[in-house]
Amino acid sequence: MGACETPTLPTAIVIDDMPEMAQFLCDLCRACGLESRRFADSREVDPAKLREAVVVFLDLTLPGLDGVELMRVLGGQRLRTPIVLVSGHDHCTLEAAAAAGRECGLRIHGVLHKPFSIPQFERIVNSLDGEGALTKAAEMVDPEAVRLALETNAIEPYFQPKIHLDRLEVVGFEALARLRLPNGDILLPGQFIDTAAEAELLGRLTDRMLVLALDAWRDWSQKGMDWTVSVNIPASRLEDVRFPDQLEELYELWNIDRSRLILEITETELLDHYGHAMDTLARLAMKRVALSIDDFGTGFSSLAQLKRLPCVEMKIDKSFVDDIDSNEHSEVIVRKSIELGRELGLTVTAEGIETQRQADLLRLMGCDYGQGYFISRPEPRARINSTYAEGFAA
């Protein structure tokens, strides 16, 4: 192993046997405020160092185990550090490797096709902040901290606007959970969601977020803002047969139009719970609940899901949007997904918009709505109220 820098947190791990490319990645990491360690051979990789890092850049072609074989090993060790695949293989091979990594339970944050540009690298690193990887409190919290946060109302919603790409006006917000520690630090989902799931607290967390989102919606509605509010619903929550009736009680309590509350269900996660969740989805459809299929395109059964799910919205995964202006495959997938969604009568939202160019391309393709850091980062409710009280114009 050779060290590019004397490591201090936050640290990036570079696993690449090509000295020039490895050094280039290390230099880019340093420019983005990350220290770096390099492994040239997969047989030398220290799993403990990977767990301490905020991101791993993994080449697919390596001495010893290749990148896909290494991911299988790391998946068995339950590595949770975000991984970015870097390779000169064609785009289809790279995306297949990314899918294989996700199937192993790894957090594949993105892909970089060699040769890649510096802006592409910077977008990958900057988007890590959305998972909590670059914050000073990047360590996962323990179950007691999540339980205490639920009991003391330390779970807070941040809201990311969704805009109409033609009219450039806000149409709604997605509610995203944040956990406030006793010292005031804010944790992002990547730092506590897995812990909540393992401690069987995800149902309580989801129900809390529903209440907080509906409370914000009522406030906005009373001020004349006809916005939607979206809440992410883990597929495990759909296994509870009581969930549709509990949701019905919330509709009545908040007196909300059912089309104004959108439940987002992640496509890949649903595949693991499909058999148990389908009866709940059918009952939600009978109650005219607005469902959205999130991260569309990342699962192997996308078309089958669209046929079976009673959804009103399709959200195109940010991994396709990220390189829509440089990757022909991503451009085709996004364009065809938009066409498919519109022909099925669904509204289509693109996630992870980072640049004006991406927004312009999506608008030309006929995409209805957009979200992403280019539009706005998630903000606390008070800031949303002050920023968007008079509407939105760009």
C-alpha positions as CSV (number, residue, x, y, z in Angstrom):
1,M,0.0,0.0,0.0
2,G,1.2,3.5,-0.8
3,A,-0.2,6.6,1.0
4,C,-1.0,9.6,-1.2
5,E,-1.3,11.8,1.9
6,T,-0.9,11.5,5.7
7,P,-4.5,10.5,6.4
8,T,-6.8,12.6,8.6
9,L,-10.6,12.6,8.5
10,P,-12.5,12.9,6.3
11,T,-10.6,10.2,4.3
12,A,-11.2,8.7,0.8
13,I,-9.9,5.3,-0.2
14,V,-8.6,4.8,-3.7
15,I,-8.3,1.2,-4.9
16,D,-6.6,1.3,-8.3
17,D,-3.4,-0.4,-9.6
18,M,-2.6,2.3,-12.2
19,P,-0.2,4.7,-10.5
20,E,-1.1,7.7,-12.7
21,M,-4.9,7.3,-12.3
22,A,-4.6,6.6,-8.6
23,Q,-2.5,9.8,-8.1
24,F,-5.0,11.8,-10.2
25,L,-7.9,10.6,-8.0
26,C,-5.9,11.4,-4.9
27,D,-5.2,14.9,-6.2
28,L,-8.8,15.4,-7.0
29,C,-9.8,14.2,-3.5
30,R,-7.4,16.7,-1.9
31,A,-8.9,19.5,-4.0
32,C,-12.3,18.6,-2.7
33,G,-11.1,18.6,1.0
34,L,-10.5,14.9,1.4
35,E,-7.4,13.1,2.5
36,S,-6.7,9.8,0.7
37,R,-5.2,6.4,1.1
38,R,-4.4,4.1,-1.9
39,F,-4.5,0.4,-2.3
40,A,-3.0,-1.0,-5.6
41,D,-3.9,-4.6,-5.0
42,S,-7.3,-5.9,-3.8
43,R,-5.5,-8.5,-1.6
44,E,-4.0,-5.7,0.4
45,V,-7.3,-3.9,1.2
46,D,-7.8,-3.4,4.9
47,P,-11.6,-3.5,5.6
48,A,-11.1,-1.5,8.8
49,K,-9.7,1.4,6.7
50,L,-12.7,1.2,4.4
51,R,-15.1,1.5,7.3
52,E,-13.3,4.6,8.5
53,A,-13.5,6.3,5.1
54,V,-16.2,8.6,3.8
55,V,-16.0,7.2,0.3
56,V,-14.2,4.4,-1.6
57,F,-13.2,4.8,-5.3
58,L,-12.9,1.3,-6.7
59,D,-11.5,0.3,-10.0
60,L,-13.0,-2.8,-11.6
61,T,-9.7,-4.3,-13.0
62,L,-7.3,-5.2,-10.2
63,P,-4.6,-7.7,-9.3
64,G,-6.0,-10.5,-7.1
65,L,-9.7,-10.2,-6.8
66,D,-11.3,-8.0,-9.5
67,G,-13.6,-5.2,-8.4
68,V,-16.8,-7.3,-8.6
69,E,-15.3,-10.1,-6.6
70,L,-14.1,-7.6,-4.0
71,M,-17.6,-6.1,-3.7
72,R,-19.0,-9.6,-3.0
73,V,-16.5,-9.9,-0.2
74,L,-17.2,-6.5,1.2
75,G,-21.0,-7.1,1.0
76,G,-20.5,-10.1,3.2
77,Q,-18.7,-7.9,5.7
78,R,-21.7,-5.4,5.6
79,L,-19.6,-2.5,4.5
80,R,-21.7,0.7,4.6
81,T,-19.2,3.2,3.2
82,P,-20.4,4.7,-0.1
83,I,-18.5,3.2,-3.1
84,V,-17.9,4.9,-6.5
85,L,-16.9,2.6,-9.3
86,V,-14.2,3.8,-11.7
87,S,-13.4,1.9,-14.9
88,G,-12.5,2.2,-18.5
89,H,-15.0,-0.7,-19.4
90,D,-18.0,0.3,-21.5
91,H,-21.0,2.0,-19.8
92,C,-23.1,-1.2,-19.8
93,T,-20.4,-3.2,-18.0
94,L,-20.0,-0.4,-15.5
95,E,-23.7,-0.2,-14.8
96,A,-23.9,-4.0,-14.5
97,A,-21.1,-4.0,-11.9
98,A,-22.9,-1.2,-10.0
99,A,-26.1,-3.3,-10.0
100,A,-24.1,-6.3,-8.8
101,G,-22.7,-4.2,-5.9
102,R,-26.1,-3.1,-4.9
103,E,-27.3,-6.7,-4.9
104,C,-24.5,-7.5,-2.5
105,G,-26.0,-4.9,-0.1
106,L,-23.3,-2.2,-0.8
107,R,-24.0,1.5,-1.1
108,I,-23.0,2.2,-4.7
109,H,-23.0,5.9,-4.8
110,G,-22.1,6.4,-8.5
111,V,-19.9,5.5,-11.4
112,L,-17.1,7.3,-13.2
113,H,-16.2,6.1,-16.7
114,K,-12.6,6.7,-17.6
115,P,-11.7,9.2,-18.9
116,F,-14.0,11.4,-16.7
117,S,-14.0,15.1,-16.3
118,I,-13.2,17.1,-13.2
119,P,-16.7,18.4,-12.9
120,Q,-18.1,14.9,-13.1
121,F,-15.8,13.9,-10.2
122,E,-16.8,17.0,-8.2
123,R,-20.5,16.3,-8.7
124,I,-20.0,12.8,-7.3
125,V,-18.1,14.1,-4.2
126,N,-20.5,17.0,-3.6
127,S,-23.5,14.7,-3.7
128,L,-22.0,12.6,-0.9
129,D,-23.0,15.4,1.5
130,G,-26.6,14.4,0.8
131,E,-25.9,11.1,2.5
132,G,-24.2,12.6,5.5
133,A,-20.8,11.2,4.4
134,L,-18.9,14.5,4.6
135,T,-20.4,15.9,7.8
136,K,-18.3,16.0,11.0
137,A,-20.7,13.6,12.7
138,A,-20.3,10.9,10.0
139,E,-20.3,7.9,12.4
140,M,-23.4,5.9,12.6
141,V,-25.4,6.5,15.8
142,D,-26.4,3.7,18.0
143,P,-30.1,2.5,18.4
144,E,-30.5,4.3,21.8
145,A,-29.7,7.6,20.1
146,V,-32.5,7.0,17.5
147,R,-34.9,5.8,20.2
148,L,-34.2,8.9,22.3
149,A,-34.6,11.2,19.3
150,L,-38.1,9.7,18.7
151,E,-39.0,10.1,22.3
152,T,-37.8,13.7,22.6
153,N,-39.1,15.0,19.2
154,A,-35.5,15.3,17.9
155,I,-36.5,14.0,14.5
156,E,-36.9,17.0,12.2
157,P,-38.2,17.3,8.6
158,Y,-36.2,19.1,6.0
159,F,-38.0,19.9,2.8
160,Q,-36.6,19.8,-0.8
161,P,-38.7,21.7,-3.4
162,K,-40.0,20.0,-6.5
163,I,-40.5,22.5,-9.4
164,H,-42.4,22.4,-12.6
165,L,-39.6,22.4,-15.2
166,D,-41.6,24.5,-17.8
167,R,-43.2,27.1,-15.5
168,L,-40.2,27.1,-13.0
169,E,-42.5,27.3,-10.0
170,V,-42.7,25.2,-6.9
171,V,-45.4,22.5,-7.0
172,G,-44.5,20.6,-3.8
173,F,-41.9,19.4,-1.3
174,E,-40.3,16.1,-0.3
175,A,-39.9,15.7,3.4
176,L,-36.6,14.3,4.4
177,A,-35.7,13.1,8.0
178,R,-33.0,14.7,10.0
179,L,-31.9,13.7,13.6
180,R,-30.7,16.5,15.9
181,L,-28.2,15.3,18.5
182,P,-28.2,16.8,22.1
183,N,-25.1,18.9,21.1
184,G,-27.0,20.4,18.2
185,D,-25.4,18.5,15.4
186,I,-27.7,17.5,12.6
187,L,-27.5,13.9,11.2
188,L,-28.5,13.1,7.7
189,P,-30.4,9.9,6.8
190,G,-27.3,7.9,5.8
191,Q,-26.1,8.2,9.4
192,F,-29.2,6.8,11.2
193,I,-31.7,5.1,8.8
194,D,-29.9,1.8,8.7
195,T,-29.6,1.8,12.5
196,A,-33.3,2.6,12.8
197,A,-34.1,-0.4,10.5
198,E,-31.9,-2.8,12.4
199,A,-33.5,-1.7,15.7
200,E,-37.0,-2.1,14.2
201,L,-37.6,1.6,14.7
202,L,-38.2,2.4,11.1
203,G,-42.0,2.2,11.4
204,R,-42.1,4.7,14.3
205,L,-39.7,7.0,12.3
206,T,-41.9,6.8,9.2
207,D,-45.1,7.6,11.2
208,R,-43.4,10.6,12.9
209,M,-42.3,11.9,9.5
210,L,-45.9,11.6,8.2
211,V,-47.2,13.7,11.1
212,L,-44.5,16.3,10.7
213,A,-45.0,16.6,6.9
214,L,-48.8,16.9,7.3
215,D,-48.4,19.6,9.9
216,A,-46.2,21.6,7.5
217,W,-48.7,21.0,4.7
218,R,-51.6,22.3,6.8
219,D,-49.6,25.4,7.6
220,W,-48.9,26.0,3.9
221,S,-52.4,25.3,2.9
222,Q,-53.8,27.8,5.3
223,K,-51.6,30.4,3.7
224,G,-53.0,29.6,0.3
225,M,-50.1,27.4,-1.0
226,D,-51.5,24.5,-3.0
227,W,-48.4,22.4,-2.7
228,T,-48.0,18.6,-2.4
229,V,-45.9,17.0,0.3
230,S,-44.1,13.7,-0.3
231,V,-42.9,11.3,2.3
232,N,-40.7,8.2,1.8
233,I,-42.3,5.0,3.0
234,P,-40.0,2.0,3.5
235,A,-41.4,-1.2,2.0
236,S,-41.2,-2.8,5.4
237,R,-43.9,-0.4,6.6
238,L,-46.2,-1.7,3.9
239,E,-46.0,-5.2,5.5
240,D,-48.2,-3.8,8.4
241,V,-51.8,-4.6,7.4
242,R,-53.0,-1.8,9.7
243,F,-51.1,0.9,7.8
244,P,-53.9,1.9,5.3
245,D,-56.4,2.4,8.1
246,Q,-53.9,4.4,10.1
247,L,-53.2,6.6,7.1
248,E,-57.0,7.0,6.6
249,E,-57.1,8.4,10.2
250,L,-54.4,10.9,9.3
251,Y,-56.3,12.1,6.2
252,E,-59.3,12.8,8.3
253,L,-57.4,14.4,11.1
254,W,-55.6,16.8,8.9
255,N,-58.4,17.2,6.3
256,I,-56.0,16.8,3.5
257,D,-56.9,16.1,-0.2
258,R,-55.5,12.6,-0.9
259,S,-53.7,13.9,-4.0
260,R,-51.7,16.4,-1.9
261,L,-49.9,13.7,0.2
262,I,-47.6,11.5,-2.0
263,L,-46.1,8.3,-0.6
264,E,-42.8,7.5,-2.2
265,I,-41.8,3.8,-2.4
266,T,-38.3,2.9,-3.5
267,E,-38.3,0.4,-6.4
268,T,-35.3,-1.6,-5.4
269,E,-36.4,-2.0,-1.8
270,L,-39.9,-3.0,-2.9
271,L,-38.5,-6.0,-4.7
272,D,-37.4,-7.5,-1.4
273,H,-40.8,-7.0,0.2
274,Y,-43.1,-7.4,-2.8
275,G,-45.0,-10.5,-1.7
276,H,-45.9,-9.1,1.7
277,A,-46.5,-5.5,0.6
278,M,-48.8,-6.1,-2.4
279,D,-52.0,-6.5,-0.4
280,T,-51.3,-3.2,1.5
281,L,-50.6,-1.5,-1.9
282,A,-53.9,-2.8,-3.2
283,R,-55.8,-1.4,-0.2
284,L,-53.9,2.0,-0.5
285,A,-55.1,2.1,-4.1
286,M,-58.6,1.4,-3.1
287,K,-58.4,4.4,-0.7
288,R,-57.1,6.5,-3.6
289,V,-53.7,7.2,-2.0
290,A,-51.2,8.9,-4.3
291,L,-48.2,6.6,-4.7
292,S,-44.9,7.4,-6.4
293,I,-42.3,4.8,-7.5
294,D,-38.9,6.3,-6.4
295,D,-35.5,5.7,-7.9
296,F,-37.0,4.4,-11.1
297,G,-34.6,2.5,-13.3
298,T,-32.4,1.0,-10.6
299,G,-34.4,-2.3,-10.2
300,F,-34.5,-5.2,-12.5
301,S,-38.3,-5.3,-12.8
302,S,-39.1,-1.7,-13.6
303,L,-41.7,-2.4,-16.3
304,A,-43.3,-5.1,-14.2
305,Q,-43.5,-2.8,-11.3
306,L,-45.2,-0.1,-13.4
307,K,-47.8,-2.6,-14.6
308,R,-48.6,-3.8,-11.1
309,L,-48.2,-0.7,-8.9
310,P,-51.1,1.8,-8.6
311,C,-48.7,4.7,-8.8
312,V,-49.4,8.3,-10.1
313,E,-45.7,9.4,-10.3
314,M,-42.4,8.0,-11.5
315,K,-39.2,9.5,-10.1
316,I,-36.1,8.9,-12.3
317,D,-33.1,8.0,-10.3
318,K,-30.3,10.6,-9.9
319,S,-27.7,8.1,-11.1
320,F,-29.1,8.5,-14.7
321,V,-29.6,12.3,-14.4
322,D,-26.1,12.9,-13.1
323,D,-24.4,12.1,-16.5
324,I,-27.3,12.7,-18.8
325,D,-25.3,15.3,-20.7
326,S,-22.2,13.1,-21.2
327,N,-23.4,9.5,-21.3
328,E,-25.4,8.4,-24.3
329,H,-26.9,5.4,-22.4
330,S,-28.2,7.6,-19.6
331,E,-29.6,10.0,-22.0
332,V,-31.5,7.3,-23.8
333,I,-32.8,5.7,-20.6
334,V,-34.0,9.0,-19.2
335,R,-35.7,10.0,-22.5
336,K,-37.4,6.7,-22.9
337,S,-38.5,6.6,-19.2
338,I,-40.1,10.0,-19.6
339,E,-41.9,8.9,-22.8
340,L,-43.0,5.7,-21.0
341,G,-44.3,7.5,-18.0
342,R,-46.3,10.0,-20.0
343,E,-47.9,7.3,-22.1
344,L,-48.9,5.5,-18.9
345,G,-50.5,8.7,-17.6
346,L,-47.9,9.2,-14.9
347,T,-46.2,12.5,-13.9
348,V,-42.4,12.2,-14.2
349,T,-39.9,13.8,-11.8
350,A,-36.2,13.8,-12.3
351,E,-34.1,13.6,-9.2
352,G,-30.6,14.9,-8.5
353,I,-30.5,17.8,-11.0
354,E,-27.1,19.5,-10.4
355,T,-26.6,21.8,-13.4
356,Q,-28.5,24.1,-15.7
357,R,-27.6,21.9,-18.7
358,Q,-29.3,18.9,-17.0
359,A,-32.4,20.9,-16.3
360,D,-32.6,22.2,-19.9
361,L,-32.2,18.7,-21.3
362,L,-34.9,17.3,-19.1
363,R,-37.3,20.1,-20.0
364,L,-36.7,19.5,-23.7
365,M,-37.4,15.8,-23.2
366,G,-40.8,16.6,-21.7
367,C,-40.0,15.8,-18.0
368,D,-42.7,17.3,-15.8
369,Y,-40.9,18.1,-12.5
370,G,-37.4,18.3,-11.1
371,Q,-35.5,18.1,-7.8
372,G,-31.9,18.6,-7.0
373,Y,-29.2,20.8,-5.5
374,F,-29.2,23.0,-8.6
375,I,-32.8,24.0,-7.6
376,S,-32.4,23.8,-3.8
377,R,-30.9,21.7,-1.0
378,P,-33.3,20.5,1.6
379,E,-34.2,23.2,4.1
380,P,-35.8,23.3,7.5
381,R,-39.5,24.3,7.7
382,A,-38.8,27.8,9.0
383,R,-36.6,28.6,6.0
384,I,-39.1,27.2,3.6
385,N,-41.8,29.4,5.0
386,S,-39.6,32.5,4.7
387,T,-38.2,31.7,1.3
388,Y,-41.2,30.5,-0.6
389,A,-44.0,32.4,1.1
390,E,-44.4,34.6,-2.0
391,G,-44.1,31.7,-4.4
392,F,-41.1,30.8,-6.5
393,A,-39.6,32.2,-9.7
394,A,-36.3,31.4,-11.3
